[in-house]
Amino acid sequence: MNHIVKKQTGKTILEYEQFIYLDEARQILADTDKSISAIIEELGFSNRSHFYRLFKADIWRNTSLRLSQTNPYLTSVSKGQLPFVR
């Protein structure tokens, strides 16, 4: 089953499930004034730090992707590389 999902989505079942939850969390944050704690509880995460870790990694990954698509210089700076400093 996992290989079918991976072939269709490029993600494992767990990665895809996390993607769905994080996408829903982003939507709730954008559309309501609910607290992050309320959203974590609503989505059924039992471990708040686990949610924060996943959310932070997802935000960083999406930001890095957007930066690399718009400006290669910003991507190198966001990775801590200063191209003009030797």
DSSP file with accessible surface (Angstrom, degrees, kcal/mol):
  #  RESIDUE AA STRUCTURE BP1 BP2  ACC     N-H-->O    O-->H-N    N-H-->O    O-->H-N    TCO  KAPPA ALPHA  PHI   PSI    X-CA   Y-CA   Z-CA
    1    1 A M     >        0   0  153      0, 0.0     4,-2.0     0, 0.0     3,-0.3   0.000 360.0 360.0 360.0 -43.3    0.0    0.0    0.0
    2    2 A N  H  >  +     0   0   73      1,-0.2     4,-2.8     2,-0.2     5,-0.2   0.886 360.0  53.8 -60.0 -39.7    2.8    2.4    0.9
    3    3 A H  H  > S+     0   0  137      1,-0.2     4,-2.1     2,-0.2    -1,-0.2   0.844 106.9  52.1 -67.4 -29.6    4.5    2.0   -2.5
    4    4 A I  H  > S+     0   0   92     -3,-0.3     4,-2.1     2,-0.2    -1,-0.2   0.943 112.4  44.5 -69.3 -45.8    1.2    2.9   -4.3
    5    5 A V  H  X S+     0   0   29     -4,-2.0     4,-2.9     1,-0.2     6,-0.5   0.929 113.5  51.0 -63.2 -43.5    0.8    6.1   -2.2
    6    6 A K  H  X S+     0   0   99     -4,-2.8     4,-2.4     1,-0.2    -1,-0.2   0.906 110.0  49.8 -61.8 -39.8    4.5    7.0   -2.7
    7    7 A K  H  < S+     0   0  183     -4,-2.1    -1,-0.2    -5,-0.2    -2,-0.2   0.896 117.2  40.6 -66.5 -38.6    4.2    6.5   -6.4
    8    8 A Q  H  < S+     0   0  154     -4,-2.1    -2,-0.2    -5,-0.1    -1,-0.2   0.853 132.9  19.3 -78.5 -36.9    1.1    8.7   -6.6
    9    9 A T  H  < S-     0   0   52     -4,-2.9    -3,-0.2     2,-0.3    -2,-0.2   0.599  91.3-123.7-111.4 -19.1    2.2   11.5   -4.2
   10   10 A G  S  < S+     0   0   52     -4,-2.4     2,-0.3    -5,-0.5    -4,-0.2   0.564  83.7  93.6  81.3   6.6    5.9   11.2   -3.9
   11   11 A K  S    S-     0   0   71     -6,-0.5    -2,-0.3    -9,-0.1    -1,-0.3  -0.935  78.7-112.7-129.4 153.8    5.4   10.9   -0.1
   12   12 A T     >  -     0   0   37     -2,-0.3     4,-2.8    -3,-0.1     5,-0.2  -0.306  43.2 -99.6 -72.2 170.8    5.1    7.9    2.3
   13   13 A I  H  > S+     0   0   73      1,-0.2     4,-2.7     2,-0.2     5,-0.2   0.931 126.0  48.0 -59.1 -44.3    1.7    7.4    4.0
   14   14 A L  H  > S+     0   0  100      2,-0.2     4,-2.6     1,-0.2    -1,-0.2   0.930 112.4  47.9 -63.3 -45.2    3.0    9.1    7.1
   15   15 A E  H  > S+     0   0   88      2,-0.2     4,-2.4     1,-0.2    -1,-0.2   0.906 113.2  48.6 -61.8 -40.9    4.5   12.0    5.2
   16   16 A Y  H  X S+     0   0   95     -4,-2.8     4,-2.3     2,-0.2    -2,-0.2   0.917 110.6  50.2 -67.5 -41.2    1.2   12.4    3.3
   17   17 A E  H  X S+     0   0   97     -4,-2.7     4,-2.4    -5,-0.2    -2,-0.2   0.926 112.0  48.0 -61.7 -43.9   -0.9   12.3    6.4
   18   18 A Q  H  X S+     0   0   44     -4,-2.6     4,-2.9     1,-0.2     5,-0.3   0.906 109.0  54.1 -63.6 -40.3    1.4   14.9    8.0
   19   19 A F  H  X S+     0   0   72     -4,-2.4     4,-2.5     2,-0.2    -2,-0.2   0.923 108.8  49.0 -58.1 -44.9    1.1   17.1    4.9
   20   20 A I  H  X S+     0   0   68     -4,-2.3     4,-2.4     2,-0.2    -2,-0.2   0.940 113.4  45.9 -62.2 -47.9   -2.7   16.9    5.1
   21   21 A Y  H  X S+     0   0   83     -4,-2.4     4,-2.5     1,-0.2    -2,-0.2   0.915 114.3  47.6 -62.8 -43.0   -2.8   17.9    8.8
   22   22 A L  H  X S+     0   0    5     -4,-2.9     4,-2.5     2,-0.2    -1,-0.2   0.887 110.8  51.7 -67.7 -36.7   -0.3   20.7    8.4
   23   23 A D  H  X S+     0   0   63     -4,-2.5     4,-2.2    -5,-0.3    -1,-0.2   0.923 110.8  48.2 -64.2 -41.9   -2.2   22.0    5.4
   24   24 A E  H  X S+     0   0   85     -4,-2.4     4,-2.6     2,-0.2    -2,-0.2   0.913 110.1  52.2 -64.6 -40.9   -5.4   22.0    7.4
   25   25 A A  H  X S+     0   0    0     -4,-2.5     4,-2.7     1,-0.2    -2,-0.2   0.919 108.7  50.5 -61.4 -42.7   -3.5   23.8   10.3
   26   26 A R  H  X S+     0   0   54     -4,-2.5     4,-2.2     1,-0.2    -1,-0.2   0.915 111.1  49.2 -60.5 -43.5   -2.3   26.5    7.8
   27   27 A Q  H  X S+     0   0   98     -4,-2.2     4,-2.3     2,-0.2    -2,-0.2   0.920 111.6  47.7 -63.0 -44.8   -5.9   27.0    6.6
   28   28 A I  H  X S+     0   0   18     -4,-2.6     4,-1.8     1,-0.2     6,-0.3   0.926 112.1  50.1 -63.6 -42.4   -7.3   27.2   10.1
   29   29 A L  H  < S+     0   0   62     -4,-2.7    -1,-0.2     1,-0.2    -2,-0.2   0.903 114.9  44.2 -61.7 -39.7   -4.6   29.7   11.1
   30   30 A A  H  < S+     0   0   78     -4,-2.2    -1,-0.2    -5,-0.2    -2,-0.2   0.843 120.7  38.3 -74.2 -33.0   -5.3   31.8    8.0
   31   31 A D  H  < S+     0   0  117     -4,-2.3     2,-0.3    -5,-0.2    -2,-0.2   0.558 117.1  35.8-100.1 -11.1   -9.1   31.8    8.2
   32   32 A T     <  -     0   0   58     -4,-1.8     0, 0.0    -5,-0.2     0, 0.0  -0.798  69.3-123.9-133.7 176.7   -9.8   32.0   12.0
   33   33 A D        +     0   0  161     -2,-0.3    -4,-0.1     2,-0.0    -3,-0.0   0.088  61.9 138.5-109.0  23.4   -8.5   33.6   15.1
   34   34 A K        -     0   0   86     -6,-0.3    -2,-0.1     1,-0.1     2,-0.1  -0.318  56.4-111.7 -66.5 149.3   -8.0   30.3   16.9
   35   35 A S     >  -     0   0   68      1,-0.1     4,-2.1     4,-0.0     5,-0.2  -0.377  23.0-114.4 -76.2 160.2   -4.9   29.9   19.0
   36   36 A I  H  > S+     0   0   69      1,-0.2     4,-2.9     2,-0.2     5,-0.2   0.902 118.3  56.5 -62.1 -37.8   -2.3   27.4   17.9
   37   37 A S  H  > S+     0   0   41      1,-0.2     4,-2.2     2,-0.2    -1,-0.2   0.911 107.2  48.2 -59.8 -42.3   -3.1   25.3   21.1
   38   38 A A  H  > S+     0   0   40      2,-0.2     4,-2.8     1,-0.2    -1,-0.2   0.898 112.2  49.3 -65.9 -38.3   -6.7   25.1   20.0
   39   39 A I  H  X S+     0   0    2     -4,-2.1     4,-2.5     2,-0.2    -2,-0.2   0.924 109.2  51.8 -67.3 -42.5   -5.7   24.1   16.5
   40   40 A I  H  X>S+     0   0    5     -4,-2.9     5,-2.0     1,-0.2     4,-0.6   0.934 113.6  44.6 -58.8 -45.0   -3.4   21.4   17.8
   41   41 A E  H ><5S+     0   0  158     -4,-2.2     3,-1.0    -5,-0.2    -2,-0.2   0.926 111.7  52.7 -66.0 -43.1   -6.1   20.0   20.0
   42   42 A E  H 3<5S+     0   0   95     -4,-2.8    -1,-0.2     1,-0.3    -2,-0.2   0.874 109.4  48.8 -61.1 -38.1   -8.7   20.2   17.1
   43   43 A L  H 3<5S-     0   0   13     -4,-2.5    -1,-0.3    -5,-0.2    -2,-0.2   0.567 115.9-115.7 -81.7  -8.6   -6.4   18.3   14.8
   44   44 A G  T <<5 +     0   0   60     -3,-1.0     2,-0.4    -4,-0.6    -3,-0.2   0.670  56.3 157.1  87.4  17.4   -5.8   15.6   17.4
   45   45 A F      < -     0   0   37     -5,-2.0    -1,-0.3    -6,-0.2     3,-0.1  -0.634  22.5-170.0 -75.5 128.2   -2.1   16.0   18.0
   46   46 A S  S    S+     0   0  131     -2,-0.4     2,-0.6     1,-0.2    -1,-0.2   0.688  73.7  58.3 -91.2 -18.4   -1.3   14.7   21.4
   47   47 A N     >  -     0   0   79      1,-0.2     4,-1.9    -7,-0.1    -1,-0.2  -0.910  63.3-168.1-118.7 106.3    2.3   16.0   21.5
   48   48 A R  H  > S+     0   0  121     -2,-0.6     4,-2.5     1,-0.2     5,-0.2   0.888  88.5  52.7 -61.3 -41.8    2.5   19.8   21.1
   49   49 A S  H  > S+     0   0   69      1,-0.2     4,-2.4     2,-0.2    -1,-0.2   0.878 106.4  53.8 -65.1 -34.2    6.3   19.8   20.6
   50   50 A H  H  > S+     0   0   62      2,-0.2     4,-2.5     1,-0.2    -1,-0.2   0.936 109.5  48.1 -63.3 -43.9    5.9   17.2   17.8
   51   51 A F  H  X S+     0   0    3     -4,-1.9     4,-3.0     1,-0.2     5,-0.2   0.942 111.6  49.4 -60.6 -47.7    3.4   19.5   16.0
   52   52 A Y  H  X S+     0   0   98     -4,-2.5     4,-2.8     1,-0.2     5,-0.2   0.909 111.0  50.1 -58.8 -42.1    5.6   22.5   16.4
   53   53 A R  H  X S+     0   0  149     -4,-2.4     4,-2.2     2,-0.2    -1,-0.2   0.937 114.2  44.0 -62.6 -46.1    8.6   20.6   15.0
   54   54 A L  H  X S+     0   0   28     -4,-2.5     4,-2.5     2,-0.2    -2,-0.2   0.926 115.5  48.1 -63.9 -44.7    6.6   19.4   12.0
   55   55 A F  H  X S+     0   0   34     -4,-3.0     4,-2.8    -5,-0.2     5,-0.2   0.927 111.9  48.7 -64.3 -44.1    5.1   22.8   11.4
   56   56 A K  H  X S+     0   0  162     -4,-2.8     4,-2.6    -5,-0.2     5,-0.2   0.931 112.9  47.6 -62.2 -45.0    8.4   24.7   11.6
   57   57 A A  H  X S+     0   0   45     -4,-2.2     4,-2.6    -5,-0.2    -1,-0.2   0.908 113.0  49.3 -63.2 -39.8   10.1   22.2    9.2
   58   58 A D  H  X S+     0   0    8     -4,-2.5     4,-2.6     2,-0.2     5,-0.2   0.929 111.5  47.8 -66.9 -43.7    7.2   22.5    6.8
   59   59 A I  H  X S+     0   0   66     -4,-2.8     4,-2.6     2,-0.2     5,-0.2   0.935 113.6  48.2 -62.2 -45.1    7.2   26.3    6.9
   60   60 A W  H  X S+     0   0  140     -4,-2.6     4,-2.8    -5,-0.2     5,-0.2   0.934 111.8  49.6 -61.5 -44.3   11.0   26.4    6.4
   61   61 A R  H  X S+     0   0  144     -4,-2.6     4,-2.2    -5,-0.2    -2,-0.2   0.940 113.6  45.4 -62.3 -44.9   10.7   23.9    3.5
   62   62 A N  H  X S+     0   0   47     -4,-2.6     4,-2.4     2,-0.2    -1,-0.2   0.892 113.7  49.3 -67.0 -39.1    8.0   25.9    1.8
   63   63 A T  H  X S+     0   0   42     -4,-2.6     4,-2.7    -5,-0.2     5,-0.2   0.934 111.2  49.3 -65.8 -44.0    9.8   29.2    2.3
   64   64 A S  H  X S+     0   0   21     -4,-2.8     4,-2.5    -5,-0.2    -2,-0.2   0.902 110.9  50.7 -61.6 -39.7   13.1   27.8    0.9
   65   65 A L  H  X S+     0   0   90     -4,-2.2     4,-1.7    -5,-0.2    -1,-0.2   0.944 111.6  46.8 -64.1 -45.9   11.2   26.4   -2.1
   66   66 A R  H  X S+     0   0  146     -4,-2.4     4,-1.4     1,-0.2    -2,-0.2   0.918 112.8  50.1 -62.9 -41.8    9.6   29.8   -2.8
   67   67 A L  H  X S+     0   0   39     -4,-2.7     4,-3.1     1,-0.2     8,-0.4   0.921 109.3  50.5 -63.1 -43.2   12.9   31.6   -2.4
   68   68 A S  H  < S+     0   0   58     -4,-2.5    -1,-0.2     1,-0.2    -2,-0.2   0.832 110.4  50.5 -67.4 -27.6   14.7   29.3   -4.7
   69   69 A Q  H  < S+     0   0  139     -4,-1.7    -1,-0.2    -5,-0.2    -2,-0.2   0.775 120.7  33.3 -79.6 -24.2   12.0   29.8   -7.4
   70   70 A T  H  < S+     0   0  105     -4,-1.4    -2,-0.2    -3,-0.3    -3,-0.2   0.832 131.4   5.2-101.2 -36.3   12.1   33.6   -7.2
   71   71 A N     X  -     0   0   62     -4,-3.1     4,-1.6    -5,-0.2     3,-0.4  -0.804  48.0-159.7-157.0 108.5   15.7   34.5   -6.4
   72   72 A P  H  > S+     0   0  104      0, 0.0     4,-1.9     0, 0.0     5,-0.2   0.838  96.4  59.0 -58.8 -31.5   18.8   32.3   -6.2
   73   73 A Y  H  > S+     0   0  101      1,-0.2     4,-2.1     2,-0.2     5,-0.2   0.941 104.1  49.9 -63.2 -45.4   20.6   34.9   -4.1
   74   74 A L  H  > S+     0   0   72     -3,-0.4     4,-2.6     1,-0.2    -1,-0.2   0.866 107.1  56.1 -62.6 -34.5   18.0   34.9   -1.4
   75   75 A T  H  X S+     0   0   16     -4,-1.6     4,-1.2    -8,-0.4    -1,-0.2   0.942 107.6  47.0 -63.2 -45.1   18.2   31.1   -1.3
   76   76 A S  H  <>S+     0   0   23     -4,-1.9     5,-2.5     1,-0.2     3,-0.3   0.909 113.7  48.5 -66.4 -36.7   21.9   31.1   -0.5
   77   77 A V  H ><5S+     0   0   52     -4,-2.1     3,-2.1     1,-0.2    -1,-0.2   0.922 107.4  55.1 -67.8 -40.0   21.4   33.8    2.1
   78   78 A S  H 3<5S+     0   0   32     -4,-2.6    -1,-0.2     1,-0.3    -2,-0.2   0.782 105.2  54.2 -66.8 -21.6   18.6   31.9    3.8
   79   79 A K  T 3<5S-     0   0  132     -4,-1.2    -1,-0.3    -3,-0.3    -2,-0.2   0.348 125.2-103.5 -91.2   6.4   20.9   28.9    4.0
   80   80 A G  T < 5S+     0   0   66     -3,-2.1     2,-0.5     1,-0.3    -3,-0.2   0.591  80.1 132.4  86.8   8.5   23.5   31.0    5.9
   81   81 A Q      < -     0   0  115     -5,-2.5    -1,-0.3    -6,-0.2    -2,-0.2  -0.842  41.3-160.9 -97.6 125.6   25.8   31.4    2.9
   82   82 A L    >   -     0   0  101     -2,-0.5     3,-1.4     3,-0.2    -5,-0.0  -0.895   1.9-163.7-105.5 104.8   27.0   34.9    2.2
   83   83 A P  T 3  S+     0   0   66      0, 0.0    -1,-0.1     0, 0.0   -10,-0.0   0.735  85.5  50.7 -63.8 -22.2   28.2   34.9   -1.4
   84   84 A F  T 3  S+     0   0  170     -3,-0.1     2,-0.5     2,-0.0    -2,-0.0   0.542  95.8  80.3 -93.7  -7.4   30.1   38.2   -1.1
   85   85 A V    <         0   0  101     -3,-1.4    -3,-0.2     0, 0.0     0, 0.0  -0.864 360.0 360.0-103.8 131.3   32.1   37.3    2.0
   86   86 A R              0   0  283     -2,-0.5    -2,-0.0     0, 0.0     0, 0.0  -0.806 360.0 360.0-111.5 360.0   35.2   35.1    1.8
